[in-house]
Amino acid sequence: MVLESAIIGHVLLIAMIFYFYCLTDNQDGVLVILGVSYLISMLPAFFLHIEYYTANKHDTVDIDTLSRTITFNDGQPVSFNDVEKVVLYMPPVWHRKGFIRLLPFEDYHYAKIMMKSGELFTFTCLLASKVEEVMNTMRGVLIEKKKRVIASTLFE
């Protein structure tokens, strides 16, 4: 799901390259501008995907709303009462509940689950495509939202 806008971007870029290369006389300048702008928009998405994959590659999370517990990586279930807060880091498009994402990196968002014991767990959109919806299932837990143009864990 996260790569959906990147795939659409690839298809549009290929269509534009075909149009400018095959059907017009002004090929070189437009192709360079399209290629460079596309690479600039794809680089953050590429690095975010690697960052998120590294953060959650072996992780599993089970949220049981009936027993009000959350289990990380097959460990002991932790009560929702032991969660201090959840901080959601999202691009502006997620804050305004928009569905049109113009740049490939706008789909990337994550949450930091902070426990009262001081433990911290990063829950990225590679675990669930809509992190906010998953976090909202934990009734009674404080959820704080923070806007980030590029939602990288390196910018906290």
C-alpha positions as CSV (number, residue, x, y, z in Angstrom):
1,M,0.0,0.0,0.0
2,V,2.8,2.4,0.8
3,L,4.4,2.0,-2.6
4,E,1.1,2.7,-4.4
5,S,1.9,6.4,-5.2
6,A,5.4,5.4,-6.3
7,I,4.0,2.9,-8.7
8,I,1.5,5.5,-10.0
9,G,4.4,7.9,-10.4
10,H,6.4,5.4,-12.4
11,V,3.5,4.8,-14.8
12,L,3.0,8.6,-15.2
13,L,6.7,9.1,-15.8
14,I,6.9,6.4,-18.4
15,A,3.8,7.9,-20.1
16,M,5.4,11.4,-20.1
17,I,8.7,10.0,-21.4
18,F,6.9,8.2,-24.2
19,Y,4.9,11.3,-25.1
20,F,7.9,13.7,-25.1
21,Y,10.3,11.2,-26.7
22,C,8.1,9.8,-29.4
23,L,5.5,12.4,-30.2
24,T,7.3,15.8,-29.8
25,D,10.4,17.5,-31.1
26,N,11.4,19.1,-27.8
27,Q,12.8,16.0,-26.1
28,D,16.0,16.7,-24.3
29,G,15.2,19.6,-21.9
30,V,11.8,18.2,-20.8
31,L,13.2,14.7,-20.3
32,V,16.0,16.0,-18.1
33,I,13.6,18.1,-16.0
34,L,11.2,15.2,-15.6
35,G,13.9,12.8,-14.7
36,V,15.6,15.0,-12.2
37,S,12.4,16.1,-10.5
38,Y,11.2,12.5,-10.3
39,L,14.5,11.3,-8.7
40,I,14.4,14.1,-6.2
41,S,10.9,13.2,-5.1
42,M,11.7,9.4,-5.0
43,L,14.9,9.6,-3.0
44,P,13.2,10.5,0.3
45,A,10.7,7.6,-0.3
46,F,13.5,5.2,-0.9
47,F,15.3,6.2,2.3
48,L,12.2,6.1,4.3
49,H,11.3,2.7,3.1
50,I,14.7,1.4,4.1
51,E,14.5,3.1,7.5
52,Y,11.1,1.7,8.2
53,Y,12.0,-1.7,7.0
54,T,15.1,-1.7,9.3
55,A,13.0,-0.5,12.2
56,N,10.3,-3.2,11.9
57,K,11.7,-6.1,9.8
58,H,11.3,-8.7,12.5
59,D,8.5,-7.1,14.6
60,T,5.0,-8.3,15.2
61,V,2.4,-6.4,17.1
62,D,-0.9,-7.8,18.4
63,I,-3.5,-5.4,19.8
64,D,-6.3,-7.1,21.7
65,T,-9.1,-4.6,22.2
66,L,-11.2,-7.0,24.3
67,S,-8.6,-7.7,26.9
68,R,-7.1,-4.2,26.4
69,T,-3.5,-5.5,25.9
70,I,-0.8,-5.1,23.3
71,T,1.9,-7.7,22.6
72,F,5.2,-6.9,21.0
73,N,7.2,-9.6,19.2
74,D,5.5,-12.6,21.0
75,G,6.5,-11.1,24.4
76,Q,4.3,-10.7,27.4
77,P,1.0,-8.8,26.8
78,V,1.1,-5.3,28.2
79,S,-2.0,-3.5,29.4
80,F,-3.2,-0.3,27.7
81,N,-2.9,1.3,31.2
82,D,0.9,0.8,31.0
83,V,1.1,2.9,27.8
84,E,2.0,6.4,28.6
85,K,1.2,7.8,25.2
86,V,1.4,7.3,21.5
87,V,3.0,9.9,19.3
88,L,2.0,9.9,15.6
89,Y,4.4,11.4,13.1
90,M,2.6,12.1,9.8
91,P,2.9,14.3,6.8
92,P,0.3,17.1,6.5
93,V,-1.9,15.2,4.1
94,W,-2.7,12.7,6.9
95,H,-3.6,15.5,9.3
96,R,-6.1,16.9,7.0
97,K,-7.5,13.5,6.2
98,G,-6.6,14.0,2.5
99,F,-6.5,11.1,0.0
100,I,-4.4,12.8,-2.8
101,R,-0.7,12.3,-2.3
102,L,1.4,14.2,-4.8
103,L,4.8,13.0,-3.6
104,P,5.8,9.4,-3.0
105,F,7.1,10.0,0.5
106,E,3.7,11.4,1.7
107,D,2.4,7.8,2.4
108,Y,5.1,7.2,5.0
109,H,4.1,7.8,8.6
110,Y,4.8,6.1,12.0
111,A,4.0,6.1,15.7
112,K,6.1,5.9,18.8
113,I,4.4,3.9,21.5
114,M,5.9,5.1,24.8
115,M,5.4,2.9,27.8
116,K,5.3,4.1,31.4
117,S,8.4,1.9,32.1
118,G,10.4,4.0,29.6
119,E,10.4,1.4,26.8
120,L,9.7,2.7,23.3
121,F,8.4,0.9,20.3
122,T,8.3,2.2,16.7
123,F,5.2,1.2,14.7
124,T,5.7,2.1,11.1
125,C,3.3,2.1,8.1
126,L,5.0,-1.1,6.9
127,L,3.2,-2.9,9.7
128,A,-0.2,-1.4,8.9
129,S,-1.0,1.0,6.1
130,K,-3.0,3.3,8.3
131,V,-1.2,3.6,11.6
132,E,-3.6,6.2,13.1
133,E,-6.5,3.8,12.7
134,V,-4.6,1.0,14.4
135,M,-3.6,3.3,17.3
136,N,-7.2,4.6,17.7
137,T,-8.2,1.0,18.6
138,M,-6.3,1.4,21.9
139,R,-9.2,3.1,23.7
140,G,-8.1,5.3,26.7
141,V,-4.5,5.8,25.5
142,L,-3.4,9.4,24.9
143,I,-2.6,10.0,21.2
144,E,-0.5,13.0,20.2
145,K,-0.1,14.0,16.6
146,K,2.9,15.7,15.1
147,K,3.3,17.0,11.6
148,R,6.4,16.2,9.6
149,V,6.9,17.0,5.9
150,I,9.1,13.9,5.8
151,A,8.2,11.5,8.6
152,S,11.7,10.1,9.4
153,T,12.6,8.7,12.8
154,L,16.0,10.5,12.3
155,F,14.2,13.9,12.7
156,E,12.8,13.5,16.2
